[in-house]
Amino acid sequence: MQVTAVRQVECPQCGARRSISIPSDDVELKPGRSDAAFDERRRVTCSNGHAYWIQVR
């Protein structure tokens, strides 16, 4: 995967923001609590220690 953009995501538990790298600027990011079956996904941990998944569509 080639990284071409960086976006901010928000922790669903506390609202803390974190930057993640994404393949293009026109993708949809969707937070979730579990691993996705088909889409590309990233596990993110916020500054308060909450872990969550981001689906990249």
ZIKA-V115396 format. One record per backbone hydrogen bond with DSSP energy under -1.0 kcal/mol. CO is the residue of the C=O (numbers start at 1). NH is the residue of the N-H. Records with the same first field share a line. If there is no record, write none. Layout:
BEGIN
CO: NH, NH
END
This chain:
BEGIN
5: 22
7: 20
9: 18
11: 15
16: 11
18: 9
20: 7
22: 4, 5
28: 57
30: 55
32: 53
40: 56
42: 54
44: 52
46: 49
50: 46
52: 44
53: 32
54: 42
55: 30
END
